[in-house]
Amino acid sequence: MKKYERMISLVLVAASSLSALFFIIKQNMDAAILSMTIMFTITNFFRSRTFKEKGHDKEANWMRKMSMIFAILSVLVVVIMLNG
């Protein structure tokens, strides 16, 4: 992973983590869950790229699939928030 990619991933994960904490304090659980699922999507995506670069193809595929699952869950949370 290049240096700027690592920096981008760090900023995205930190922002989503802090937003989740903010929404938990504000007691907005829907937004907190959305922030957490986005955080898991981002971390698993960048983890899969790191595993792929190291030659761990099996682990990279697993992390990519987990990232896709959390992305789908994020969309599902948005739909629930808009309808509820």
N, C-alpha and C positions, 0 to 999 in steps of 0.2 A: 504494500500500500504506500502510495506516495505521501509526502509530508503534508501537502495541502488537502489530500483526501482524509487523512487522519484528523486534521484540524477541523474540517467540515463535519466529520462524524462526531467529533467531540462536542462541537457547538450545537449540533442538532440534538444529540442525546441530552446534553445539559439543559437546553431550552425546553425540551419536552418533559424532562424530569421536574424542572422548576415550575412549569405550568401545571403539572399534575399536583405538586405540593400546594401551589396557590389555590387550585380549585378544591382540594381537600380541605384547606383552611376555610375557604368560603362556603363549604358544604354543598358544592355543586358536583355531585357524584358522577353525573353523566359526562360532564366535561373532563373530570379527573380520569375516568375510565378511558375516554377517547385519547387523552394525552398519554396514558400508560400504554395503550395498544399501539399508538404511533411510535412511542419510545422502543417498544419491543420489536416493531417492524424495522426500525432504523438499525438497532443494534444487531439483529439477526442478519440483516442485509450486509452490513459491513463485516460481520464475522464470517459470513460465507465467502466474501471476497478474499479475506485474509487466509482462510483455510485453502481456498483454491490456489492462491499464490504459493503456499507452502507445499502444495502437492497432495493435500488431504481431500481427494475428490469425494469420498463417501460422506465425510463430515460437511463439506461444502454443499453438497446436494441436500443434506438434512437441514442445514441452516437456511438454505434458499427456500425450501418447502415451508419451514416454520415462518419465515418472513412473509411468504405469500398468505399463509393462514392468518397471521396477524393483520395483514393489509385488508383481507376480506372482513375480518372482525371489525376493523376500524370503519370500513364502509357501513357495515351493519349497525354500529353504534351511531353513526351520523344519521342513518335512516330512522333509527329509533328516536333520536333526539328531535328530528324534524317532525315526526308523526306524533310524538308524545308531548 
